[in-house]
Amino acid sequence: MDYSMKMRGTCCPQVDFSVVDGKVTNIHFLGGCSGNTQGVAALAEGMEVEEVLQKLEGICCGRKPTSCPDQFAKALKETLVVKSK
């Protein structure tokens, strides 16, 4: 299933991704720090959703209470809620 989620409190306004058989694929951050978001996308590609959540949830960016990886984790959590309905 394909998702497009708005991000809050980060330089990156949106992340697009798919979840197939419990694994995250086709991750694309729009905007943000290009090297960092490409790195997160490359590392998370093909990983189980739960593993990505464990690794990325709660990461802060400087003094901000969130980050692109943290917002991506929140978007993944939202997909779990959507799928369970």
N, C-alpha and C positions, 0 to 999 in steps of 0.2 A: 504494500500500500504506500502511496506517495503522500508526503506531508510538506507543508510550507508554513512555518511558524514565525510570528513576529517576536523579536527579541527586545528586552527592555533593559535600559541602563548600560548599554554597551555601544561601541562605535559601529558595530555591525547591526543593521536593522532587521535582518531576516536570515533564516537558515532553511534550506530545502533538503530533504532526505527521503529515503525509502526504508521501510522495514519489511524484510522478506524472511519468513521462517524464523522470526525472532532475532534476526541479524540486521545491523544497520548498513545501508549501502547508499551510493549516489549522493554523498554529503557535499553540499555546496553552500558556503557562507557568502552572503552578498555584502560587500564592504568589509570594514574592520581592518585589522593588521594582516595584510595578505599572507606573509610568511607564517604567522602563528595560526591563522585559520586553515591554511592549506595543510599545515603540520597536524593539527587536530583532526582534520578530515581524513588525512592519509592514515594516521594511527588508528582511528576508530573504524575505518572501512572494514566490513566483514565481521566485526566483533558482535557478540551477544549484547542485546540492549542492557541487561542487568550489569554486565561487566563495564560497559561505558559509563553507566550511572555511578558505579562504585568509584571509578577513576576520576570523573570530571565534576561531580556534584560538590558544590561548596568552594570551588576555586575562585579567588578574588583577583581583581586586576588593579594593582596599585592600591589606592585608598577607596576604590569603589567596592561596594559589598557584593558584587557579582562580576562575571567575566563572560566572554564568548563561550568558553567551555562549559561554565556553569549554566548559562542560558540554553545551551544545546542540551544539557542534561534535563533541564526543566521541560524543554520541548519534547524530549523522549518520554518523560514521565506523562505528559499530556497524551501522547499516543497510546500509552498503556491504558489510560482511563477511557479514551475513545474506543479502543479495541474491546474493552471489557463490557461495553454497553450493548 
